[in-house]
Amino acid sequence: MALYLEDITANNNDLTNVNTATEVTTSLPFAESTIAADLAKASSQYFTAADSASLSMTSAFTVELWV
């Protein structure tokens, strides 16, 4: 299974995989996880989406991540 980068909503905010982040499907830390991206340390790998009004933060939001 490849990284799924297409927006499944009507907004069409598809992602672009810049400098090819690697797909990871084994040894993931959470049981619910089935796929993840491995962004190499000290690299210029990232995901990007085109500027869109549907992605604009218009009120408070929370960001959470595990490092």
Residue frames relative to the residue before (quaternion, step in Angstrom):
aa qw qx qy qz dx dy dz
M 1.0000 0.0000 0.0000 0.0000 0.00 0.00 0.00
A 0.3016 -0.7585 0.5522 0.1696 3.55 -0.80 0.97
L 0.6362 -0.4898 0.4103 0.4326 3.56 -1.24 0.33
Y 0.2884 -0.7640 0.5560 0.1548 3.55 -0.79 1.04
L 0.0629 -0.8538 0.5159 -0.0290 3.56 -0.29 1.26
E 0.5641 0.6075 -0.3864 0.4041 3.58 1.27 0.05
D 0.4602 -0.6709 0.5186 0.2628 3.55 -0.99 0.92
I 0.2809 -0.7844 0.5295 0.1592 3.60 -0.73 1.03
T 0.5598 0.5618 -0.4064 0.4537 3.60 1.27 0.15
A 0.6453 -0.5138 0.3940 0.4054 3.55 -1.31 0.00
N 0.5316 0.6705 -0.3904 0.3397 3.62 1.28 -0.13
N 0.2538 -0.8093 0.4912 0.1985 3.60 1.22 -0.43
N 0.3222 0.7401 -0.5198 0.2798 3.58 0.94 0.93
D 0.0113 0.8336 -0.5499 0.0511 3.57 0.64 1.13
L 0.3839 -0.7154 0.5383 0.2259 3.57 -1.16 0.66
T 0.2417 -0.7148 0.6331 0.1728 3.53 -1.31 0.44
N 0.3077 -0.7393 0.5764 0.1628 3.57 -0.87 1.02
V 0.1341 -0.8218 0.5528 0.0320 3.59 -0.24 1.31
N 0.8450 0.0431 -0.0980 0.5240 3.57 -0.83 1.07
T 0.5402 -0.7290 0.3349 0.2541 3.52 1.17 0.86
A 0.0813 -0.7653 0.6380 -0.0259 3.54 0.12 1.34
T 0.4289 -0.7329 0.4803 0.2196 3.57 -1.00 0.85
E 0.4289 -0.6781 0.5407 0.2527 3.55 -1.08 0.82
V 0.1006 -0.7724 0.6251 0.0495 3.58 -1.03 0.84
T 0.0347 -0.8273 0.5607 -0.0037 3.60 -0.79 0.97
T 0.7220 0.3712 -0.2510 0.5272 3.62 1.22 0.01
S 0.8287 0.2245 -0.1832 0.4788 3.55 -1.29 0.49
L 0.2830 0.7529 -0.5375 0.2533 3.57 0.96 0.85
P 0.5507 -0.6939 0.3632 0.2885 3.61 -0.92 0.88
F 0.7668 0.3183 -0.1852 0.5258 3.62 1.11 -0.40
A 0.5720 -0.6321 0.4080 0.3268 3.56 -0.97 0.87
E 0.6741 0.5047 -0.2999 0.4483 3.60 1.03 -0.74
S 0.5881 0.5946 -0.3652 0.4089 3.58 1.21 -0.42
T 0.0760 -0.7971 0.5976 0.0407 3.55 -0.96 0.85
I 0.7958 0.0644 -0.0204 0.6018 3.58 1.21 -0.39
A 0.0157 0.7860 -0.6170 0.0355 3.55 -1.09 0.71
A 0.3899 -0.6834 0.5564 0.2674 3.54 -1.32 0.13
D 0.2365 -0.7519 0.6019 0.1280 3.55 -1.01 0.87
L 0.1034 -0.7895 0.6045 0.0250 3.55 -0.40 1.26
A 0.4076 -0.7493 0.4717 0.2232 3.56 -0.51 1.20
K 0.5294 -0.6329 0.4737 0.3080 3.53 -1.01 0.93
A 0.8462 0.1076 -0.1169 0.5086 3.57 -1.07 0.83
S 0.5346 0.5878 -0.4431 0.4153 3.58 0.98 0.78
S 0.4604 -0.6592 0.5069 0.3108 3.54 -1.27 -0.01
Q 0.3172 0.7403 -0.5228 0.2794 3.59 1.05 0.79
Y 0.2185 0.7591 -0.5939 0.1528 3.55 -0.99 0.85
F 0.3766 -0.6699 0.5812 0.2675 3.53 -1.39 0.13
T 0.0506 -0.8017 0.5954 0.0141 3.56 -1.04 0.73
A 0.1482 -0.7462 0.6411 0.1013 3.54 -1.27 0.55
A 0.5750 -0.5884 0.4398 0.3602 3.55 -1.12 0.63
D 0.5889 -0.5641 0.4399 0.3760 3.56 -1.17 0.60
S 0.1110 0.7973 -0.5785 0.1315 3.56 -0.78 1.05
A 0.5479 -0.6184 0.4506 0.3382 3.58 -1.02 0.77
S 0.6366 0.5457 -0.3377 0.4276 3.62 1.04 -0.66
L 0.6784 0.4584 -0.2948 0.4927 3.61 1.23 -0.24
S 0.4890 0.6763 -0.4259 0.3494 3.60 1.26 -0.10
M 0.3492 -0.7094 0.5752 0.2095 3.55 -0.98 0.93
T 0.0772 -0.8344 0.5457 0.0063 3.57 -0.52 1.16
S 0.7661 0.1617 -0.1409 0.6058 3.59 1.28 0.04
A 0.7475 -0.3815 0.2749 0.4693 3.58 -1.28 -0.04
F 0.0151 0.7849 -0.6191 0.0185 3.57 -1.14 0.68
T 0.3198 -0.7343 0.5717 0.1780 3.54 -1.29 0.39
V 0.1442 -0.7593 0.6292 0.0826 3.55 -1.06 0.81
E 0.0032 0.7907 -0.6117 0.0264 3.58 -0.89 0.93
L 0.0890 0.7917 -0.6011 0.0635 3.56 -1.01 0.79
W 0.3147 -0.7058 0.6030 0.1980 3.52 -1.31 0.44
V 0.0869 -0.8008 0.5922 0.0193 3.54 -0.75 1.05
